[in-house]
Amino acid sequence: MLIDYLYKELRFAIMGFNNQTKELTFNKYIIYWLLMALLLGYSVIPKLYHTIVYKKTTGIIKYFDQQKYYSQGRIKYDQLPLVDFKVNNNTYEFYGNKYLRDAYYAGDTVQVIYDPALKGDAYINTFLGIWSPEVVYVLPTALIIFLIIGLDRIPQTIKIGF
């Protein structure tokens, strides 16, 4: 009985259908929070899991590898640190992200977090080493969505007529 009540309330909070005007309405704030939940579920929650569960060790930046990529029809290059670390006398390598190229030099020792099951899934254990994609891509996306949906000129409910 409680589940049925919550289902009805949530369904009408997200959208409702007016039989007299034949309009379907969507609450923009519910849509905003659903979009935020998708962004968080996709990017932030797995990284939180990584920082809690992954094991720590030290690694050495072997060198910076030049990676080629295409952007706006042109070839561009990034310098990615290649990090070498050892676990149980086995050596593993991974590429750090491009936002760390100015923070380190070849030969620097860095703290590494890695997945004990998949040793190649590793990060340099710094704020930018772990969170830079979220800071660069997810945070601005969330801010843009918030600004668009939060504008007062957009009505609280969006009506679609039939």
Legacy VTK file of the C-alpha trace (Angstrom):
# vtk DataFile Version 3.0
C-alpha trace
ASCII
DATASET POLYDATA
POINTS 162 float
0.000 0.000 0.000
2.823 2.414 0.876
4.696 1.441 -2.284
1.629 2.134 -4.423
1.213 5.543 -2.794
4.888 6.462 -3.315
4.720 5.270 -6.927
1.696 7.473 -7.635
3.248 10.492 -5.919
6.558 10.112 -7.724
4.832 9.535 -11.067
2.817 12.742 -10.703
5.839 14.666 -9.405
7.708 13.826 -12.597
4.839 14.112 -15.005
1.115 14.440 -14.985
-1.582 14.273 -17.616
-4.492 16.692 -17.578
-7.514 15.053 -19.229
-9.352 18.356 -19.750
-6.535 20.229 -21.510
-4.875 17.092 -22.940
-1.449 18.268 -21.730
1.416 16.241 -20.340
3.524 18.197 -17.822
7.076 17.531 -16.659
8.442 19.078 -13.484
11.768 20.665 -14.455
13.332 20.213 -11.011
12.701 16.477 -10.996
14.255 16.290 -14.468
17.277 18.253 -13.181
17.798 15.877 -10.250
17.427 12.840 -12.505
20.098 14.255 -14.845
22.376 14.943 -11.865
21.840 11.394 -10.605
22.849 10.045 -14.031
25.997 12.184 -14.088
26.933 11.186 -10.549
26.171 7.538 -11.151
28.285 7.512 -14.278
31.348 9.388 -13.073
31.605 10.305 -9.405
30.392 7.160 -7.632
32.871 4.803 -9.385
35.748 7.166 -8.537
34.676 7.261 -4.879
34.687 3.470 -4.955
38.203 3.507 -6.432
39.564 5.810 -3.735
38.128 3.565 -0.982
38.821 0.060 -2.332
41.959 0.381 -4.451
45.336 -0.487 -2.909
48.173 2.025 -2.585
51.769 1.693 -3.669
54.472 3.874 -5.181
55.428 4.162 -8.797
57.928 5.967 -10.982
57.192 8.137 -13.982
59.285 6.497 -16.687
58.783 9.136 -19.358
56.139 11.257 -21.030
54.652 9.609 -24.073
53.342 11.697 -26.921
49.787 10.612 -27.770
48.168 11.649 -31.040
44.467 12.506 -31.223
42.114 14.291 -33.596
40.215 17.428 -32.641
38.134 19.564 -34.982
39.616 17.805 -38.002
43.221 18.472 -36.958
45.899 16.250 -35.472
46.963 17.250 -31.950
49.356 15.770 -29.424
49.280 15.335 -25.646
52.080 14.410 -23.283
50.912 11.602 -20.973
53.053 10.327 -18.083
53.802 6.614 -18.306
53.884 5.319 -14.724
55.610 2.090 -13.743
54.753 0.317 -10.465
55.441 -3.085 -8.909
53.135 -5.452 -7.041
54.441 -8.841 -5.818
57.531 -8.618 -8.055
55.352 -8.007 -11.134
55.708 -4.723 -12.999
52.671 -2.858 -14.343
52.353 0.304 -16.405
49.598 2.810 -16.985
49.207 6.256 -18.467
48.387 9.140 -16.179
46.167 11.885 -17.497
47.285 14.887 -19.498
46.557 17.362 -16.700
49.578 16.080 -14.766
52.187 16.812 -17.430
53.309 20.071 -15.801
53.317 18.702 -12.234
55.882 15.920 -12.649
59.105 15.070 -14.448
60.445 11.768 -15.736
61.956 9.833 -12.827
59.653 11.323 -10.156
58.231 8.942 -7.577
54.446 9.142 -7.234
51.839 7.445 -5.077
49.634 5.096 -7.102
46.272 3.514 -6.354
45.401 0.366 -8.295
42.704 -2.267 -8.501
43.994 -5.464 -6.852
42.082 -7.591 -9.378
43.060 -5.589 -12.503
46.511 -4.183 -11.834
46.425 -2.106 -15.035
43.473 -0.062 -13.717
45.459 2.522 -11.771
45.681 6.249 -11.085
48.259 8.643 -9.754
46.932 9.301 -6.257
46.476 13.076 -6.412
43.354 15.161 -6.767
43.976 15.806 -10.473
45.208 12.270 -11.044
41.872 10.854 -9.912
39.285 13.600 -10.404
40.445 15.639 -13.422
37.891 14.219 -15.926
35.091 15.007 -13.476
36.401 18.510 -12.800
36.959 19.254 -16.490
33.855 17.644 -18.003
31.204 16.630 -15.448
31.257 19.697 -13.191
30.801 22.210 -16.058
28.080 20.009 -17.580
26.247 19.903 -14.255
26.600 23.677 -13.905
25.254 24.307 -17.411
22.295 21.989 -16.788
21.624 23.733 -13.477
21.750 27.168 -15.087
19.492 26.178 -17.973
16.912 24.425 -15.817
17.184 26.906 -12.970
16.377 29.975 -15.037
13.198 31.683 -13.883
11.936 32.296 -17.390
11.452 28.558 -17.860
8.140 27.565 -16.295
8.212 25.105 -13.420
6.214 22.645 -15.464
6.735 22.084 -19.162
3.493 21.321 -20.983
3.227 19.209 -24.082
-0.204 19.380 -25.760
-1.869 16.523 -27.629
LINES 1 163
162 0 1 2 3 4 5 6 7 8 9 10 11 12 13 14 15 16 17 18 19 20 21 22 23 24 25 26 27 28 29 30 31 32 33 34 35 36 37 38 39 40 41 42 43 44 45 46 47 48 49 50 51 52 53 54 55 56 57 58 59 60 61 62 63 64 65 66 67 68 69 70 71 72 73 74 75 76 77 78 79 80 81 82 83 84 85 86 87 88 89 90 91 92 93 94 95 96 97 98 99 100 101 102 103 104 105 106 107 108 109 110 111 112 113 114 115 116 117 118 119 120 121 122 123 124 125 126 127 128 129 130 131 132 133 134 135 136 137 138 139 140 141 142 143 144 145 146 147 148 149 150 151 152 153 154 155 156 157 158 159 160 161
